[in-house]
């Protein structure tokens, strides 16, 4: 089964970028494009897509208005808002959007979005995945392999030759690269806040402005504040905020 996607955005480059990124997922089929809100509503009625990737700031009929209009459709698609502006997030989720992506698009954030879509639309595939993978992270040390539940991991960071995995009770060393762990944890609530740090969003308590557009992040029960690179701030806020 293919998940049918319609892209609605008045900027051609943005449409092309989303199409390029979605080619990585063989179970997704882009069935059409629309360069305006009005055209997007018409094509939604014609093509009956499963998912809309929908821009917000468009002339005449904006993305929020499109979302309201398609609620009258017999087959109402899931909506992923894809925009350059973080200010519309509250209104977007009032329209029951499944996610809110910020331009320029981040591969990891998009991967999380696709995972949510797949869980919603392809439950049979998700049952297969859960049967094959018992949701434990295998951590290889020097003389043993530990199995950690991702929900118990607070954050992960790179420290010279080792990657450090910090849990509620302990810190574990592994030679597995941070990027590999990020890929393996893509179905859980982890987000990269810096080139050397990956955090579990379930334990984030506070985000504080620091300097030069960077922020500091407070993790529950951890005294040390973690640095959030300014390149990741927008994506982090989009993931954390309603």
Secondary structure, 3 states (H helix, E strand, C coil): CCEEEEEECCCHHHHHHHHHHHCCCCCEEEEEEECCHHHHHHHHHHHCCCEEEECCCCCCCCHHHHHHHHCCCCCCCEEEEEECCHHHHHHHHHCCCCEEEECCCCHHHHHHHHHHHHHHHCHHHHHHHHHHCCCEEEEECCCCEEEEEHHHEEEEEEECCEEEEEECCCEEEECCCHHHHHHHCCCCCEEEEECCEEEEHHHEEEEEECCCCCEEEEECCCCCCEEECHHHHHHHHHHHCC
